Amino acid sequence: MQDTLEQPVSWRQGVTRYQWMVLLVAWLGWVFDSMDATIYTLVLRPALNDLLSAQAGGPVSQETILWHGGVIFSISSSAGPWVESCLAWWPTASAALGR
């Protein structure tokens, strides 16, 4: 009886070049989507503080800022890219028109 040890085959040997490319593209899509959400989260509070303070003529409570941020976030996440593009251009257009 001969004792032969078989080397385990790595799971990577069965993956084709095309499958690696699909994995890379899917990963990049996820990265850019999460980056978009992270940037939105980082600028939400300062931007709403400035916008609401200018409108109210004074300091605004954190509860008011968080409430408005929740409304904007829920609308943009449920309606998709169309609403996100409107939310991005609204402050720019307001600044350009001096409103």
A tleap script that builds the chain and sets N, CA, C and O, in Angstrom:
source leaprc.protein.ff14SB
mol = sequence {
  NMET GLN ASP THR LEU GLU GLN PRO VAL SER
  TRP ARG GLN GLY VAL THR ARG TYR GLN TRP
  MET VAL LEU LEU VAL ALA TRP LEU GLY TRP
  VAL PHE ASP SER MET ASP ALA THR ILE TYR
  THR LEU VAL LEU ARG PRO ALA LEU ASN ASP
  LEU LEU SER ALA GLN ALA GLY GLY PRO VAL
  SER GLN GLU THR ILE LEU TRP HIE GLY GLY
  VAL ILE PHE SER ILE SER SER SER ALA GLY
  PRO TRP VAL GLU SER CYS LEU ALA TRP TRP
  PRO THR ALA SER ALA ALA LEU GLY CARG
}
set mol.1.N position { 0.837 -1.177 0.000 }
set mol.1.CA position { 0.000 0.000 0.000 }
set mol.1.C position { 0.889 1.250 0.000 }
set mol.1.O position { 1.810 1.394 0.804 }
set mol.2.N position { 0.573 2.121 -0.919 }
set mol.2.CA position { 1.390 3.322 -1.070 }
set mol.2.C position { 0.697 4.480 -0.375 }
set mol.2.O position { -0.506 4.676 -0.547 }
set mol.3.N position { 1.430 5.239 0.398 }
set mol.3.CA position { 0.886 6.397 1.123 }
set mol.3.C position { 1.112 7.660 0.295 }
set mol.3.O position { 2.240 8.145 0.203 }
set mol.4.N position { 0.055 8.194 -0.306 }
set mol.4.CA position { 0.187 9.445 -1.061 }
set mol.4.C position { -0.686 10.489 -0.415 }
set mol.4.O position { -1.849 10.255 -0.087 }
set mol.5.N position { -0.097 11.630 -0.245 }
set mol.5.CA position { -0.848 12.762 0.307 }
set mol.5.C position { -1.198 13.698 -0.838 }
set mol.5.O position { -0.321 14.164 -1.565 }
set mol.6.N position { -2.477 13.965 -0.988 }
set mol.6.CA position { -2.905 14.885 -2.028 }
set mol.6.C position { -2.863 16.310 -1.495 }
set mol.6.O position { -3.302 16.595 -0.381 }
set mol.7.N position { -2.331 17.180 -2.313 }
set mol.7.CA position { -2.284 18.585 -1.938 }
set mol.7.C position { -3.682 19.176 -2.092 }
set mol.7.O position { -4.342 18.948 -3.106 }
set mol.8.N position { -4.138 19.933 -1.095 }
set mol.8.CA position { -5.452 20.559 -1.235 }
set mol.8.C position { -5.440 21.608 -2.348 }
set mol.8.O position { -4.478 22.359 -2.509 }
set mol.9.N position { -6.516 21.637 -3.098 }
set mol.9.CA position { -6.630 22.587 -4.200 }
set mol.9.C position { -7.226 23.876 -3.651 }
set mol.9.O position { -8.231 23.858 -2.941 }
set mol.10.N position { -6.594 24.990 -3.986 }
set mol.10.CA position { -7.074 26.285 -3.529 }
set mol.10.C position { -8.349 26.653 -4.275 }
set mol.10.O position { -8.519 26.305 -5.443 }
set mol.11.N position { -9.228 27.349 -3.600 }
set mol.11.CA position { -10.481 27.766 -4.235 }
set mol.11.C position { -10.220 28.779 -5.346 }
set mol.11.O position { -11.034 28.922 -6.257 }
set mol.12.N position { -9.098 29.477 -5.276 }
set mol.12.CA position { -8.779 30.495 -6.273 }
set mol.12.C position { -8.407 29.911 -7.627 }
set mol.12.O position { -8.483 30.609 -8.638 }
set mol.13.N position { -8.011 28.660 -7.669 }
set mol.13.CA position { -7.618 28.053 -8.938 }
set mol.13.C position { -8.810 27.816 -9.858 }
set mol.13.O position { -8.635 27.704 -11.071 }
set mol.14.N position { -10.011 27.740 -9.307 }
set mol.14.CA position { -11.185 27.501 -10.124 }
set mol.14.C position { -11.872 28.765 -10.598 }
set mol.14.O position { -12.866 28.692 -11.320 }
set mol.15.N position { -11.362 29.925 -10.208 }
set mol.15.CA position { -11.987 31.201 -10.572 }
set mol.15.C position { -11.334 31.732 -11.843 }
set mol.15.O position { -10.111 31.834 -11.938 }
set mol.16.N position { -12.182 32.071 -12.823 }
set mol.16.CA position { -11.654 32.562 -14.097 }
set mol.16.C position { -11.315 34.043 -14.010 }
set mol.16.O position { -11.680 34.714 -13.044 }
set mol.17.N position { -10.621 34.547 -15.015 }
set mol.17.CA position { -10.248 35.960 -15.083 }
set mol.17.C position { -11.500 36.840 -15.160 }
set mol.17.O position { -11.555 37.898 -14.534 }
set mol.18.N position { -12.491 36.408 -15.918 }
set mol.18.CA position { -13.744 37.155 -16.050 }
set mol.18.C position { -14.460 37.257 -14.696 }
set mol.18.O position { -15.001 38.311 -14.361 }
set mol.19.N position { -14.466 36.180 -13.927 }
set mol.19.CA position { -15.103 36.196 -12.610 }
set mol.19.C position { -14.380 37.143 -11.657 }
set mol.19.O position { -15.025 37.806 -10.845 }
set mol.20.N position { -13.056 37.217 -11.741 }
set mol.20.CA position { -12.309 38.181 -10.935 }
set mol.20.C position { -12.687 39.604 -11.318 }
set mol.20.O position { -12.815 40.468 -10.451 }
set mol.21.N position { -12.870 39.854 -12.630 }
set mol.21.CA position { -13.235 41.187 -13.108 }
set mol.21.C position { -14.632 41.568 -12.600 }
set mol.21.O position { -14.856 42.704 -12.181 }
set mol.22.N position { -15.561 40.620 -12.639 }
set mol.22.CA position { -16.912 40.895 -12.139 }
set mol.22.C position { -16.873 41.198 -10.640 }
set mol.22.O position { -17.564 42.103 -10.174 }
set mol.23.N position { -16.082 40.457 -9.895 }
set mol.23.CA position { -15.939 40.716 -8.464 }
set mol.23.C position { -15.362 42.106 -8.218 }
set mol.23.O position { -15.831 42.819 -7.331 }
set mol.24.N position { -14.368 42.493 -8.979 }
set mol.24.CA position { -13.757 43.811 -8.827 }
set mol.24.C position { -14.759 44.923 -9.133 }
set mol.24.O position { -14.841 45.902 -8.391 }
set mol.25.N position { -15.515 44.783 -10.211 }
set mol.25.CA position { -16.487 45.807 -10.588 }
set mol.25.C position { -17.591 45.917 -9.531 }
set mol.25.O position { -17.996 47.023 -9.173 }
set mol.26.N position { -18.074 44.789 -9.034 }
set mol.26.CA position { -19.099 44.815 -7.986 }
set mol.26.C position { -18.560 45.455 -6.714 }
set mol.26.O position { -19.264 46.219 -6.055 }
set mol.27.N position { -17.320 45.146 -6.368 }
set mol.27.CA position { -16.711 45.736 -5.176 }
set mol.27.C position { -16.557 47.245 -5.331 }
set mol.27.O position { -16.827 47.993 -4.392 }
set mol.28.N position { -16.125 47.701 -6.511 }
set mol.28.CA position { -15.992 49.138 -6.743 }
set mol.28.C position { -17.340 49.849 -6.662 }
set mol.28.O position { -17.425 50.957 -6.134 }
set mol.29.N position { -18.389 49.220 -7.181 }
set mol.29.CA position { -19.730 49.796 -7.064 }
set mol.29.C position { -20.132 49.957 -5.611 }
set mol.29.O position { -20.690 50.985 -5.228 }
set mol.30.N position { -19.854 48.957 -4.808 }
set mol.30.CA position { -20.182 49.027 -3.384 }
set mol.30.C position { -19.369 50.124 -2.696 }
set mol.30.O position { -19.899 50.870 -1.873 }
set mol.31.N position { -18.089 50.219 -3.033 }
set mol.31.CA position { -17.221 51.225 -2.418 }
set mol.31.C position { -17.720 52.637 -2.723 }
set mol.31.O position { -17.811 53.472 -1.823 }
set mol.32.N position { -18.043 52.904 -3.989 }
set mol.32.CA position { -18.485 54.250 -4.352 }
set mol.32.C position { -19.858 54.568 -3.774 }
set mol.32.O position { -20.132 55.720 -3.436 }
set mol.33.N position { -20.728 53.564 -3.654 }
set mol.33.CA position { -22.039 53.792 -3.052 }
set mol.33.C position { -21.897 54.108 -1.570 }
set mol.33.O position { -22.562 55.012 -1.065 }
set mol.34.N position { -21.051 53.382 -0.876 }
set mol.34.CA position { -20.873 53.649 0.553 }
set mol.34.C position { -20.136 54.970 0.777 }
set mol.34.O position { -20.373 55.646 1.779 }
set mol.35.N position { -19.252 55.341 -0.138 }
set mol.35.CA position { -18.564 56.620 -0.023 }
set mol.35.C position { -19.568 57.768 -0.144 }
set mol.35.O position { -19.483 58.755 0.588 }
set mol.36.N position { -20.511 57.634 -1.063 }
set mol.36.CA position { -21.545 58.644 -1.257 }
set mol.36.C position { -22.362 58.827 0.021 }
set mol.36.O position { -22.603 59.954 0.453 }
set mol.37.N position { -22.784 57.725 0.619 }
set mol.37.CA position { -23.569 57.798 1.851 }
set mol.37.C position { -22.743 58.369 3.004 }
set mol.37.O position { -23.274 59.104 3.837 }
set mol.38.N position { -21.467 58.044 3.059 }
set mol.38.CA position { -20.613 58.545 4.129 }
set mol.38.C position { -20.394 60.052 4.009 }
set mol.38.O position { -20.445 60.770 5.008 }
set mol.39.N position { -20.154 60.525 2.800 }
set mol.39.CA position { -19.976 61.968 2.600 }
set mol.39.C position { -21.253 62.706 2.967 }
set mol.39.O position { -21.210 63.756 3.607 }
set mol.40.N position { -22.392 62.152 2.559 }
set mol.40.CA position { -23.677 62.773 2.890 }
set mol.40.C position { -23.841 62.876 4.409 }
set mol.40.O position { -24.267 63.910 4.923 }
set mol.41.N position { -23.506 61.812 5.111 }
set mol.41.CA position { -23.635 61.805 6.571 }
set mol.41.C position { -22.695 62.813 7.226 }
set mol.41.O position { -23.059 63.441 8.220 }
set mol.42.N position { -21.494 62.972 6.681 }
set mol.42.CA position { -20.524 63.888 7.267 }
set mol.42.C position { -20.920 65.357 7.106 }
set mol.42.O position { -20.664 66.160 8.004 }
set mol.43.N position { -21.531 65.719 5.996 }
set mol.43.CA position { -21.854 67.120 5.749 }
set mol.43.C position { -23.289 67.486 6.123 }
set mol.43.O position { -23.663 68.656 6.052 }
set mol.44.N position { -24.089 66.513 6.517 }
set mol.44.CA position { -25.503 66.772 6.798 }
set mol.44.C position { -25.700 67.783 7.926 }
set mol.44.O position { -26.408 68.775 7.752 }
set mol.45.N position { -25.092 67.542 9.054 }
set mol.45.CA position { -25.312 68.411 10.218 }
set mol.45.C position { -24.800 69.837 10.003 }
set mol.45.O position { -25.548 70.781 10.260 }
set mol.46.N position { -23.557 70.040 9.543 }
set mol.46.CA position { -23.119 71.427 9.330 }
set mol.46.C position { -23.932 72.157 8.265 }
set mol.46.O position { -24.227 73.343 8.413 }
set mol.47.N position { -24.294 71.456 7.197 }
set mol.47.CA position { -25.052 72.116 6.131 }
set mol.47.C position { -26.448 72.514 6.613 }
set mol.47.O position { -26.893 73.634 6.363 }
set mol.48.N position { -27.135 71.609 7.297 }
set mol.48.CA position { -28.463 71.949 7.806 }
set mol.48.C position { -28.392 73.010 8.890 }
set mol.48.O position { -29.291 73.845 8.989 }
set mol.49.N position { -27.357 72.997 9.695 }
set mol.49.CA position { -27.205 74.034 10.714 }
set mol.49.C position { -27.109 75.409 10.060 }
set mol.49.O position { -27.762 76.355 10.500 }
set mol.50.N position { -26.295 75.521 9.008 }
set mol.50.CA position { -26.168 76.803 8.308 }
set mol.50.C position { -27.469 77.210 7.629 }
set mol.50.O position { -27.890 78.362 7.730 }
set mol.51.N position { -28.109 76.270 6.938 }
set mol.51.CA position { -29.341 76.586 6.216 }
set mol.51.C position { -30.479 76.964 7.161 }
set mol.51.O position { -31.177 77.952 6.934 }
set mol.52.N position { -30.663 76.178 8.215 }
set mol.52.CA position { -31.775 76.447 9.132 }
set mol.52.C position { -31.518 77.666 10.001 }
set mol.52.O position { -32.459 78.378 10.352 }
set mol.53.N position { -30.261 77.922 10.357 }
set mol.53.CA position { -29.944 79.113 11.149 }
set mol.53.C position { -30.198 80.381 10.341 }
set mol.53.O position { -30.702 81.368 10.876 }
set mol.54.N position { -29.856 80.358 9.079 }
set mol.54.CA position { -30.097 81.522 8.225 }
set mol.54.C position { -31.586 81.769 8.063 }
set mol.54.O position { -32.031 82.917 8.036 }
set mol.55.N position { -32.352 80.701 7.956 }
set mol.55.CA position { -33.793 80.845 7.785 }
set mol.55.C position { -34.465 81.306 9.073 }
set mol.55.O position { -35.364 82.146 9.035 }
set mol.56.N position { -34.038 80.764 10.218 }
set mol.56.CA position { -34.660 81.095 11.496 }
set mol.56.C position { -34.133 82.410 12.065 }
set mol.56.O position { -34.783 83.017 12.916 }
set mol.57.N position { -32.989 82.847 11.615 }
set mol.57.CA position { -32.415 84.078 12.113 }
set mol.57.C position { -31.699 83.921 13.441 }
set mol.57.O position { -31.456 84.909 14.133 }
set mol.58.N position { -31.362 82.706 13.801 }
set mol.58.CA position { -30.661 82.466 15.058 }
set mol.58.C position { -30.297 81.003 15.189 }
set mol.58.O position { -30.425 80.234 14.236 }
set mol.59.N position { -29.843 80.619 16.377 }
set mol.59.CA position { -29.434 79.222 16.571 }
set mol.59.C position { -30.631 78.263 16.456 }
set mol.59.O position { -31.769 78.609 16.769 }
set mol.60.N position { -30.326 77.064 16.000 }
set mol.60.CA position { -31.344 76.028 15.816 }
set mol.60.C position { -30.972 74.845 16.696 }
set mol.60.O position { -29.793 74.519 16.836 }
set mol.61.N position { -31.968 74.202 17.289 }
set mol.61.CA position { -31.700 73.056 18.170 }
set mol.61.C position { -31.239 71.848 17.355 }
set mol.61.O position { -31.552 71.716 16.172 }
set mol.62.N position { -30.496 70.985 18.012 }
set mol.62.CA position { -30.008 69.772 17.355 }
set mol.62.C position { -31.161 68.854 16.962 }
set mol.62.O position { -31.069 68.147 15.959 }
set mol.63.N position { -32.242 68.853 17.736 }
set mol.63.CA position { -33.403 68.027 17.405 }
set mol.63.C position { -34.012 68.460 16.076 }
set mol.63.O position { -34.425 67.622 15.274 }
set mol.64.N position { -34.066 69.766 15.847 }
set mol.64.CA position { -34.604 70.273 14.581 }
set mol.64.C position { -33.706 69.870 13.421 }
set mol.64.O position { -34.196 69.464 12.367 }
set mol.65.N position { -32.405 69.979 13.608 }
set mol.65.CA position { -31.463 69.597 12.558 }
set mol.65.C position { -31.589 68.106 12.256 }
set mol.65.O position { -31.631 67.708 11.092 }
set mol.66.N position { -31.649 67.283 13.301 }
set mol.66.CA position { -31.756 65.841 13.095 }
set mol.66.C position { -33.086 65.462 12.456 }
set mol.66.O position { -33.137 64.535 11.647 }
set mol.67.N position { -34.160 66.162 12.804 }
set mol.67.CA position { -35.464 65.861 12.210 }
set mol.67.C position { -35.445 66.162 10.711 }
set mol.67.O position { -35.874 65.338 9.902 }
set mol.68.N position { -34.951 67.334 10.349 }
set mol.68.CA position { -34.879 67.682 8.932 }
set mol.68.C position { -33.927 66.740 8.183 }
set mol.68.O position { -34.209 66.342 7.053 }
set mol.69.N position { -32.825 66.393 8.802 }
set mol.69.CA position { -31.895 65.455 8.173 }
set mol.69.C position { -32.517 64.093 7.948 }
set mol.69.O position { -32.279 63.465 6.917 }
set mol.70.N position { -33.310 63.631 8.896 }
set mol.70.CA position { -34.000 62.353 8.735 }
set mol.70.C position { -35.004 62.384 7.599 }
set mol.70.O position { -35.132 61.420 6.845 }
set mol.71.N position { -35.714 63.495 7.481 }
set mol.71.CA position { -36.682 63.630 6.384 }
set mol.71.C position { -35.960 63.615 5.040 }
set mol.71.O position { -36.367 62.904 4.121 }
set mol.72.N position { -34.891 64.396 4.926 }
set mol.72.CA position { -34.144 64.453 3.666 }
set mol.72.C position { -33.530 63.089 3.336 }
set mol.72.O position { -33.571 62.647 2.188 }
set mol.73.N position { -32.966 62.433 4.341 }
set mol.73.CA position { -32.331 61.137 4.098 }
set mol.73.C position { -33.352 60.086 3.693 }
set mol.73.O position { -33.080 59.273 2.810 }
set mol.74.N position { -34.527 60.087 4.325 }
set mol.74.CA position { -35.538 59.088 3.970 }
set mol.74.C position { -36.084 59.327 2.573 }
set mol.74.O position { -36.366 58.371 1.850 }
set mol.75.N position { -36.239 60.583 2.181 }
set mol.75.CA position { -36.715 60.875 0.823 }
set mol.75.C position { -35.662 60.475 -0.203 }
set mol.75.O position { -35.982 59.852 -1.216 }
set mol.76.N position { -34.417 60.829 0.054 }
set mol.76.CA position { -33.375 60.533 -0.930 }
set mol.76.C position { -33.101 59.037 -1.032 }
set mol.76.O position { -32.774 58.556 -2.116 }
set mol.77.N position { -33.224 58.291 0.053 }
set mol.77.CA position { -32.941 56.863 -0.029 }
set mol.77.C position { -34.088 56.088 -0.658 }
set mol.77.O position { -33.861 55.035 -1.253 }
set mol.78.N position { -35.319 56.585 -0.541 }
set mol.78.CA position { -36.438 55.847 -1.120 }
set mol.78.C position { -36.711 56.231 -2.563 }
set mol.78.O position { -37.207 55.407 -3.330 }
set mol.79.N position { -36.401 57.457 -2.952 }
set mol.79.CA position { -36.717 57.906 -4.308 }
set mol.79.C position { -35.561 57.734 -5.271 }
set mol.79.O position { -35.761 57.803 -6.483 }
set mol.80.N position { -34.378 57.516 -4.776 }
set mol.80.CA position { -33.260 57.203 -5.647 }
set mol.80.C position { -32.465 58.398 -6.130 }
set mol.80.O position { -32.521 59.479 -5.545 }
set mol.81.N position { -31.720 58.186 -7.210 }
set mol.81.CA position { -30.772 59.194 -7.687 }
set mol.81.C position { -31.419 60.494 -8.148 }
set mol.81.O position { -30.785 61.547 -8.077 }
set mol.82.N position { -32.649 60.450 -8.612 }
set mol.82.CA position { -33.291 61.667 -9.097 }
set mol.82.C position { -33.404 62.696 -7.976 }
set mol.82.O position { -33.067 63.865 -8.164 }
set mol.83.N position { -33.879 62.259 -6.811 }
set mol.83.CA position { -34.032 63.173 -5.678 }
set mol.83.C position { -32.669 63.611 -5.164 }
set mol.83.O position { -32.498 64.768 -4.778 }
set mol.84.N position { -31.694 62.702 -5.152 }
set mol.84.CA position { -30.360 63.078 -4.701 }
set mol.84.C position { -29.773 64.162 -5.587 }
set mol.84.O position { -29.108 65.070 -5.089 }
set mol.85.N position { -30.005 64.083 -6.890 }
set mol.85.CA position { -29.484 65.125 -7.766 }
set mol.85.C position { -30.203 66.449 -7.526 }
set mol.85.O position { -29.582 67.508 -7.609 }
set mol.86.N position { -31.501 66.406 -7.229 }
set mol.86.CA position { -32.235 67.639 -6.903 }
set mol.86.C position { -31.713 68.235 -5.604 }
set mol.86.O position { -31.558 69.451 -5.496 }
set mol.87.N position { -31.442 67.385 -4.616 }
set mol.87.CA position { -30.934 67.879 -3.337 }
set mol.87.C position { -29.539 68.471 -3.492 }
set mol.87.O position { -29.163 69.378 -2.750 }
set mol.88.N position { -28.775 67.965 -4.447 }
set mol.88.CA position { -27.431 68.501 -4.661 }
set mol.88.C position { -27.471 69.841 -5.383 }
set mol.88.O position { -26.651 70.713 -5.094 }
set mol.89.N position { -28.402 70.029 -6.317 }
set mol.89.CA position { -28.445 71.247 -7.106 }
set mol.89.C position { -29.247 72.356 -6.457 }
set mol.89.O position { -29.064 73.522 -6.808 }
set mol.90.N position { -30.125 72.039 -5.529 }
set mol.90.CA position { -30.960 73.062 -4.898 }
set mol.90.C position { -30.134 74.132 -4.185 }
set mol.90.O position { -30.367 75.316 -4.427 }
set mol.91.N position { -29.170 73.774 -3.308 }
set mol.91.CA position { -28.387 74.830 -2.654 }
set mol.91.C position { -27.529 75.622 -3.647 }
set mol.91.O position { -27.333 76.826 -3.484 }
set mol.92.N position { -27.023 74.938 -4.673 }
set mol.92.CA position { -26.205 75.618 -5.669 }
set mol.92.C position { -27.041 76.661 -6.434 }
set mol.92.O position { -26.603 77.792 -6.648 }
set mol.93.N position { -28.237 76.258 -6.834 }
set mol.93.CA position { -29.107 77.182 -7.554 }
set mol.93.C position { -29.537 78.345 -6.653 }
set mol.93.O position { -29.617 79.489 -7.100 }
set mol.94.N position { -29.809 78.042 -5.391 }
set mol.94.CA position { -30.201 79.106 -4.457 }
set mol.94.C position { -29.080 80.115 -4.263 }
set mol.94.O position { -29.324 81.321 -4.222 }
set mol.95.N position { -27.868 79.632 -4.147 }
set mol.95.CA position { -26.720 80.525 -3.968 }
set mol.95.C position { -26.498 81.374 -5.229 }
set mol.95.O position { -26.191 82.563 -5.147 }
set mol.96.N position { -26.660 80.738 -6.387 }
set mol.96.CA position { -26.441 81.464 -7.637 }
set mol.96.C position { -27.498 82.540 -7.857 }
set mol.96.O position { -27.209 83.598 -8.416 }
set mol.97.N position { -28.722 82.263 -7.415 }
set mol.97.CA position { -29.802 83.235 -7.590 }
set mol.97.C position { -29.882 84.245 -6.451 }
set mol.97.O position { -30.667 85.192 -6.504 }
set mol.98.N position { -29.068 84.038 -5.429 }
set mol.98.CA position { -29.034 84.976 -4.312 }
set mol.98.C position { -30.219 84.853 -3.379 }
set mol.98.O position { -30.648 85.834 -2.770 }
set mol.99.N position { -30.743 83.652 -3.270 }
set mol.99.CA position { -31.898 83.435 -2.368 }
set mol.99.C position { -31.487 82.666 -1.148 }
set mol.99.O position { -32.318 82.391 -0.283 }
savepdb mol mol.pdb
quit
